[in-house]
Amino acid sequence: MPIRISGLTSGLDTESIVGALVSAYSFKKEKYEKAQTKLSWKQDAWKDLNTKVYSLYTSVGNMRYGSSYVTKKASVSNSNKAKVSAGGEAINGTQKLQIKKLATTAYITGGQLDSSIAADSTLASLGIKTGENEKASIQVRTNSGGTTKIDIESSMTISSFISKLNDAGVQANFDAKNHRIFVSGKSSGQAGEFSLQATNAKGLDALSKLGLLTDSELNSIGTSTEGANLVKKQYGAGVATASGFAEWIKLAKTYKDIINSDTATDEEKTQAESDLNFEPAVRDVAKYLDDKNVDWSTLTDEQITAYGKEIYDNAEFNDDAKTAIKSELVKSINAVRDKYVILAKAKAMPEETDAEKAAKLAAINAAQAEVDTVLEDPTNAKWATYIQNTFGSKNSDTDSSYSNFWSQSDNLQLAEDVMYRIDLASKMESGEIDLTKVNTGKKIDGQDAEIVLNDVTYTSSTNSITVNGLTVEALGETGEDEVLSITVSNDTDALYDKIKDFLSQYNSLMNEMQKLYNADSAKDYEPLTDDEKNEMSESEIEKWEQKIKDSLLRRDTSLSGIISTMTMAMMKTYEINGKTWSLSGTLGIHTLGSLNAEKNEGYAYHIDGDSEDSKTSGKQDKLRAALSEDPESVIEFLKQLTTGLYNDLDAKMKSTSVKSVYTVYNDKEMASEYSNYSKLIKTWADRVTDMEDAYYKKFAAMESALAKLQNSSSSITSMLGG
């Protein structure tokens, strides 16, 4: 680029002269710049309109299906007890409802701690003492996340303990204002049920001092072994459960009946006496009943059961009893766990090939049969049930078995945990330990909602239950004999509003397209250059450009095609059950025509009898009448009408060489045109620069020559003494 010297010697305005000389080229460049700007605005206008066309296309696409129209309404006789809503599948008519239970979230409100306790306080400040050989252990058992053990140390802070609870599958928080620990399940209903249990004496002490030994847990400890024949006691020489003592009484009765018989021989009586005294436990229970002067001959099974319980209650829970319990417990744990380990190994077998799959299935079936066999033993079954209910966790919500729990359990630790809990229950029963006066927390158990709908019971983890399209939100339990009535019917208003919303969307788009197509001409308006903008105010510039933008789609053939497509689709008639249906003739939905309609709204549809439409509100409401009398036919007509409109728009929105799919304008062609303008603008910009450089080069040479001439003239004048 040459040095652009402005007339220093000649005194000429070189820049103005050069600008005038290249103005023809500059005009060409500005012409293409304006055309490109105008094209860019047109692209934006089409993008905005295309979005609205596609939105209508999507809406009518959904309206092709009957599920879009089936609207129901439901009411309930007592809205304080339940709320109801109906989906399309709900059956019209009256149904019966009872609310048996409301869903609750498992929740513990911890006992109040000392006011000095803060989140950073250590557990030692609560009096919790642990050492290397004095571990405090508790477990968090959840219905959804299994069982997690937590070892508590006196150096642990309240905050760190709360974190461990949260990691174990519950939601815990320490309320510093109220000085309580709060714990809740992560979800409502049975799925969120949980328990905090001590697994040793130190753990029990820790729970108590943390205010988390709940009334629910105390009740569980005291009652979980009752009636399960788990705890053995010693009476005389025998160690047994209540049912075990009853069995010994039955055996003693067989001997006593012989001894007291009038028909038995002396030899038989002597043998019976010997057999009775041979078994110390049988002898002792027989003596117990003899001391009560029981008539053995009239002793019934019910009496035997009652006396067995009476002897059990008078018996002692001592070391011999504990030894007998643990021996039986360990034997059952080993037997059950061994079979579950085999089952777990079978489930872990590979199954990539058909042969491997067959082998795995056979192994699982064989292992499961062994599990079933070992659980047929009543002793194994009672211990397995107690352990699963107290310590175990299901494999998952969809697999209610406990195979993972058993295969991963530590036999010895599990036996110790069970024995601790049984020992604790016995001490509570005997009064050796009184936990009723400790700082207990309050527990609300997680409970599923339960309703009876048409004499069938349904449950849910939340208070919202959906059955065959009817959704019931339980608010309060009904009385024992209280029955609510639910009424389901077609919702004519909702269907009317749906049709009205569709027409509103159609009208809005059609009116906008009409306005764009019929816009005033802006023939003499072109986008402004920077120089032109500098001579105008902001408002003047905005009005100028808006005038151009409003006219960009005026008389556009693509726009005309869309308007025509939509108009013709809405005017079609369809045959429903032998009758010809149309919007205007059958349903009273029509346009107002160019004479009655507002400007650019001649193609908009109005509903006769629509209270919100001043143009047609006074006319007969054919649509609402048709919806009331024959909603199925109305829906079928609308399905066919919207299918036709959808198909016609779909054809318009297919991809071609000049436009993309789901597009109603030639976006590819416009993009190519925009790119061509960019090339032309660059070409003419380069020409302007080249011509300016050439002219400036010539003017520079002229200035240089004039400068030399001026210097020569000065020298001659000086020599001549001028």
SVG drawing of the C-alpha trace seen along z (x, -y; Angstrom):
<svg xmlns="http://www.w3.org/2000/svg" viewBox="-79 -40 103 147">
<polyline fill="none" stroke="black" stroke-width="0.4" points="0.0,0.0 1.6,-3.3 2.0,-6.2 -1.2,-8.3 0.1,-11.9 -2.6,-14.5 -1.9,-17.6 0.9,-19.1 2.5,-20.7 -0.4,-21.0 -2.9,-22.1 -5.5,-19.6 -8.0,-17.6 -6.6,-14.3 -8.9,-12.1 -12.1,-13.7 -10.8,-13.5 -9.9,-9.8 -13.2,-9.1 -15.1,-10.6 -12.9,-8.6 -13.7,-5.3 -17.4,-6.1 -18.8,-3.8 -16.9,-0.9 -18.0,-1.9 -21.6,-2.1 -21.4,1.5 -20.0,2.7 -22.7,0.8 -25.4,2.2 -24.4,5.8 -24.0,5.0 -27.6,3.6 -28.9,6.6 -27.2,9.0 -28.6,7.1 -32.0,7.3 -31.6,11.0 -30.5,11.5 -33.6,9.8 -35.7,11.9 -34.0,15.1 -34.8,14.0 -38.4,13.3 -38.8,16.8 -37.1,18.5 -39.6,16.9 -42.6,17.8 -41.3,21.3 -41.1,21.9 -44.7,21.0 -45.7,23.2 -43.8,26.1 -45.5,25.6 -48.9,25.9 -47.7,28.9 -46.7,30.6 -50.0,29.7 -52.2,31.1 -49.9,34.1 -50.9,34.9 -54.6,34.2 -54.7,37.0 -55.0,39.5 -58.1,40.2 -56.1,40.0 -55.8,36.3 -59.5,35.8 -60.6,38.2 -61.0,35.8 -62.9,36.9 -63.8,35.2 -64.3,36.8 -65.9,35.7 -65.9,37.3 -68.6,37.1 -66.3,35.9 -63.4,33.7 -61.9,33.5 -61.1,37.2 -59.9,37.5 -59.3,35.7 -59.9,37.5 -58.9,36.8 -59.7,38.9 -57.6,39.7 -58.9,40.9 -59.0,44.5 -61.3,43.9 -64.7,45.5 -67.8,43.3 -70.1,44.0 -70.1,44.1 -67.5,46.0 -67.0,46.8 -64.0,45.7 -62.6,46.1 -59.4,44.7 -58.0,47.2 -54.5,45.8 -52.6,42.7 -48.9,42.9 -46.4,41.7 -42.7,41.2 -40.6,43.1 -39.4,40.4 -37.5,40.2 -37.7,37.2 -34.7,37.6 -34.9,37.0 -33.8,33.6 -30.1,33.2 -28.4,30.9 -28.5,27.2 -24.6,27.1 -24.5,29.7 -23.5,28.3 -22.7,29.8 -19.0,29.9 -19.5,31.4 -17.9,34.9 -20.0,37.9 -17.9,38.0 -19.7,34.8 -22.9,36.9 -21.3,39.4 -20.6,42.0 -17.4,43.8 -15.6,46.3 -12.2,47.8 -10.1,50.3 -11.9,53.2 -15.2,51.4 -16.8,50.8 -20.1,49.2 -21.9,50.6 -25.3,49.8 -26.8,50.6 -29.1,48.7 -31.5,51.0 -33.5,49.7 -36.0,51.4 -34.3,50.1 -30.6,49.9 -29.9,52.9 -28.1,52.9 -25.2,50.7 -23.2,51.0 -21.8,47.9 -19.0,48.1 -19.3,45.2 -16.3,43.7 -16.4,41.2 -14.1,38.8 -16.6,38.6 -18.5,35.3 -22.2,34.9 -21.7,33.7 -19.5,36.7 -22.1,39.1 -24.8,37.4 -22.7,37.9 -22.4,41.6 -26.2,41.8 -26.7,40.1 -24.2,42.4 -26.2,45.4 -29.2,44.5 -31.3,42.2 -31.7,38.4 -30.3,37.1 -29.9,33.6 -28.9,32.1 -31.2,29.2 -28.9,26.9 -31.8,24.7 -33.9,27.5 -31.0,29.7 -32.4,32.8 -31.3,35.2 -33.9,35.9 -33.8,38.9 -36.2,39.7 -36.5,42.2 -35.5,41.1 -38.9,41.8 -42.4,42.2 -44.2,45.4 -42.8,48.8 -40.0,48.3 -38.5,45.6 -39.0,47.5 -35.8,47.8 -34.7,48.7 -31.8,47.8 -30.7,50.8 -27.9,51.4 -25.8,54.6 -24.1,54.5 -24.5,53.0 -22.3,50.0 -24.3,49.3 -27.5,49.4 -26.0,46.9 -24.9,44.7 -28.3,44.7 -29.9,43.9 -27.6,40.9 -28.0,39.6 -31.8,39.6 -32.2,42.1 -33.3,45.2 -36.9,45.0 -40.1,46.2 -40.6,48.3 -37.2,50.0 -37.9,50.8 -41.2,52.4 -39.4,54.3 -36.8,55.6 -39.4,56.7 -41.8,58.3 -39.8,59.6 -39.0,62.9 -42.4,63.5 -44.4,66.3 -41.5,67.2 -40.1,69.9 -36.6,68.4 -35.8,67.9 -35.2,71.0 -35.5,71.1 -34.5,73.7 -36.9,75.4 -35.5,78.2 -33.3,80.3 -34.9,79.2 -34.1,76.3 -36.9,75.5 -39.3,73.0 -42.9,72.7 -43.9,75.1 -41.0,77.4 -42.3,77.7 -45.7,78.4 -44.3,81.3 -42.7,82.7 -46.1,82.4 -47.7,84.4 -45.0,87.1 -45.5,87.1 -49.3,87.6 -48.7,90.7 -46.8,92.2 -49.3,90.9 -52.2,92.3 -50.6,95.8 -49.7,95.4 -53.2,94.3 -54.9,96.8 -57.3,99.5 -56.5,101.8 -52.7,101.6 -50.7,104.5 -48.4,103.9 -45.5,104.6 -46.7,101.8 -47.2,99.4 -43.7,100.1 -42.2,99.6 -44.1,96.3 -42.9,95.1 -39.3,96.0 -39.7,94.2 -41.1,91.1 -38.2,90.9 -35.6,91.8 -36.0,88.4 -35.3,85.6 -37.1,82.9 -40.3,85.0 -40.1,86.0 -39.8,82.3 -42.8,81.1 -44.8,84.0 -44.0,83.1 -45.0,79.5 -48.5,80.6 -48.8,83.2 -48.1,80.5 -51.0,78.6 -53.2,81.7 -53.9,81.9 -56.2,84.6 -54.0,86.2 -56.9,88.1 -58.9,85.0 -56.0,82.8 -56.7,81.2 -54.4,79.9 -55.4,76.3 -54.5,76.9 -51.2,78.6 -50.3,75.5 -51.3,73.2 -49.3,75.2 -46.3,75.2 -46.4,71.4 -46.8,71.3 -43.8,73.4 -41.8,71.4 -42.7,68.1 -41.6,69.6 -38.4,70.9 -35.0,69.2 -33.1,67.5 -29.6,68.6 -26.3,69.6 -27.5,73.1 -30.4,71.6 -28.2,69.2 -25.8,72.0 -28.7,74.1 -30.0,71.2 -26.7,70.3 -25.9,73.9 -29.2,74.2 -28.8,70.7 -25.3,71.3 -26.3,74.7 -29.2,73.1 -27.2,70.1 -24.5,72.4 -27.0,74.7 -28.9,71.8 -25.9,69.7 -24.1,72.7 -27.0,73.3 -27.3,69.6 -23.5,69.5 -24.0,72.3 -26.9,70.4 -24.8,67.2 -22.1,69.1 -24.6,70.6 -26.0,67.1 -22.4,65.9 -21.7,68.5 -21.0,67.2 -23.9,67.2 -22.4,66.1 -23.2,69.2 -26.3,71.3 -24.5,74.2 -23.4,71.9 -26.9,70.5 -28.3,74.0 -25.7,75.0 -26.3,71.9 -30.0,72.3 -29.6,76.0 -27.2,75.0 -29.5,72.2 -32.5,74.6 -30.5,77.2 -29.1,74.7 -32.6,73.2 -33.9,76.7 -31.3,77.2 -32.2,73.8 -35.9,74.8 -35.0,78.2 -33.0,76.7 -35.8,74.2 -38.3,77.0 -36.8,77.7 -38.9,75.7 -35.9,74.8 -34.0,73.4 -37.1,71.7 -37.8,69.8 -34.3,68.6 -34.0,67.6 -37.3,65.6 -36.3,63.8 -32.8,62.9 -34.2,61.7 -36.9,59.6 -34.5,58.1 -31.1,57.8 -31.5,58.8 -32.2,56.8 -33.9,57.9 -31.8,58.2 -33.9,55.4 -37.3,54.0 -38.0,56.4 -36.3,59.4 -37.7,60.1 -35.2,62.9 -32.4,62.5 -29.8,64.6 -27.2,61.7 -27.6,61.0 -27.0,64.6 -24.1,65.3 -22.3,62.1 -23.0,62.5 -20.4,63.3 -21.7,66.4 -20.1,65.6 -20.9,61.9 -24.5,62.6 -24.9,65.1 -23.4,62.6 -25.8,59.9 -28.8,62.2 -27.8,63.4 -27.3,59.8 -30.8,58.9 -32.3,62.0 -30.4,61.4 -31.5,57.8 -35.2,58.8 -35.0,61.3 -33.5,58.7 -36.1,56.2 -38.9,58.8 -37.5,59.7 -37.0,56.1 -33.2,56.5 -32.9,53.6 -35.4,50.7 -35.2,48.7 -38.6,46.9 -37.0,43.9 -34.1,43.2 -34.1,40.3 -36.0,42.0 -36.9,40.7 -40.3,40.9 -40.6,43.0 -43.3,42.8 -43.2,45.9 -43.2,45.6 -46.6,46.8 -48.0,47.3 -51.3,45.7 -54.2,48.2 -57.4,47.6 -60.3,49.9 -61.7,49.0 -64.8,51.0 -64.1,53.6 -60.4,54.2 -57.5,53.0 -54.6,51.0 -51.5,49.7 -48.9,47.1 -45.8,45.5 -47.4,42.1 -51.0,40.9 -51.5,40.8 -52.8,44.0 -53.8,44.4 -56.1,47.3 -57.4,47.6 -57.1,43.9 -58.6,42.7 -56.1,41.0 -57.0,40.8 -55.2,38.5 -55.9,39.7 -56.4,36.8 -58.0,38.5 -59.0,42.0 -62.7,42.9 -64.7,44.3 -65.1,48.0 -68.5,48.1 -67.9,44.8 -67.9,45.3 -67.2,42.4 -68.7,42.2 -66.7,41.1 -68.5,40.0 -66.7,40.0 -68.1,38.4 -67.0,36.8 -65.7,33.3 -67.4,31.4 -65.9,28.0 -62.4,29.4 -63.0,30.8 -64.6,27.5 -61.6,25.6 -59.2,27.9 -60.9,27.3 -60.9,23.5 -57.2,23.6 -56.4,25.3 -58.4,22.7 -56.7,19.9 -53.3,21.2 -54.4,21.6 -56.0,18.1 -52.9,16.5 -50.6,18.0 -53.0,17.3 -53.5,13.7 -49.8,13.1 -49.2,14.7 -52.0,12.6 -50.4,9.4 -47.0,10.3 -48.4,11.2 -50.5,8.0 -47.9,5.7 -47.4,2.2 -44.7,1.9 -41.3,0.5 -40.0,0.2 -38.0,-3.0 -36.6,-1.9 -33.2,-0.2 -31.0,0.6 -29.0,-2.4 -25.3,-2.9 -23.3,-4.1 -23.0,-7.6 -26.8,-7.7 -27.4,-6.6 -25.2,-9.4 -27.6,-11.9 -30.7,-10.4 -32.0,-10.0 -32.4,-6.6 -36.1,-6.6 -35.9,-7.6 -33.5,-4.7 -35.8,-2.2 -38.9,-3.3 -37.0,-3.2 -35.7,0.3 -39.0,1.6 -40.7,0.4 -38.4,2.6 -38.7,5.6 -42.5,5.5 -42.5,5.8 -40.0,8.6 -42.6,11.3 -45.0,9.2 -46.6,11.2 -44.1,14.0 -45.0,17.1 -43.9,19.5 -46.0,17.7 -49.0,17.8 -48.5,21.5 -48.7,22.1 -51.8,20.0 -53.5,21.8 -52.5,25.2 -53.9,24.5 -57.0,22.8 -58.0,25.7 -57.2,28.3 -59.6,26.6 -62.4,26.4 -62.5,30.1 -65.5,32.3 -65.4,35.8 -68.0,38.6 -68.7,39.8 -71.2,42.6 -72.8,41.9 -73.1,38.1 -71.0,35.4 -69.2,33.3 -67.5,29.9 -66.4,27.1 -68.9,24.6 -71.9,26.7 -71.9,29.2 -70.2,27.4 -70.8,23.8 -67.1,22.9 -66.5,20.6 -64.7,17.5 -66.3,14.1 -65.3,13.3 -63.4,10.2 -66.4,7.9 -67.1,8.7 -63.6,9.6 -60.9,7.2 -58.1,6.4 -55.9,9.5 -58.2,11.7 -60.5,13.0 -59.3,16.6 -59.6,16.8 -62.2,19.2 -64.9,18.2 -67.2,20.5 -70.9,19.7 -72.1,19.1 -68.6,18.4 -69.3,16.1 -65.9,14.6 -66.3,13.7 -68.3,10.5 -68.7,11.4 -70.5,14.7 -71.6,14.9 -75.3,14.4 -75.5,17.4 -76.6,21.0 -73.7,23.0 -73.6,26.0 -70.2,27.2 -71.2,27.5 -74.5,29.2 -72.6,31.7 -70.1,32.4 -73.0,33.1 -75.0,35.3 -72.4,37.1 -68.8,36.5 -67.4,39.6 -68.4,38.3 -67.0,34.9 -63.8,36.4 -63.6,38.6 -64.2,35.6 -61.5,33.6 -59.1,36.6 -59.7,36.7 -59.5,32.9 -56.2,32.6 -54.8,35.6 -55.5,33.9 -54.0,30.6 -51.0,32.5 -50.4,34.4 -50.7,31.3 -48.2,29.4 -45.9,32.4 -45.8,32.3 -44.9,28.7 -42.1,29.3 -40.3,32.1 -36.6,31.6 -35.7,30.5 -32.6,29.3 -33.4,25.7 -34.8,26.3 -34.3,28.4 -36.8,30.8 -39.5,29.3 -39.0,26.0 -41.5,24.1 -39.1,21.7 -36.0,22.0 -33.4,21.8 -30.7,23.6 -31.2,21.3 -31.1,18.2 -27.9,19.4 -26.3,19.9 -27.4,16.5 -26.0,14.9 -22.7,16.6 -22.6,15.3 -23.2,11.8 -20.3,12.1 -18.1,13.1 -19.3,10.2 -18.9,7.7 -15.3,8.9 -14.6,8.7 -15.8,5.1 -14.1,4.1 -10.9,5.4 -11.5,3.4 -12.1,0.2 -8.9,0.7 -6.9,1.5 -8.3,-1.6 -7.7,-3.8 -4.1,-2.6 -3.6,-3.2 -4.9,-6.8 -3.0,-7.6 0.2,-6.3 -0.3,-8.7 -1.1,-11.7 2.0,-10.9 4.1,-11.0 2.5,-14.3 3.2,-15.8 6.8,-14.6 7.3,-16.2 5.8,-19.4 8.1,-19.5 11.2,-19.0 10.0,-21.8 9.4,-24.1 12.9,-23.4 14.5,-24.0 12.6,-27.3 13.8,-28.5 17.4,-27.7 17.3,-29.7 15.7,-32.6 18.4,-32.6 21.2,-32.5 19.7,-35.5 19.6,-37.4 15.8,-37.4"/>
</svg>
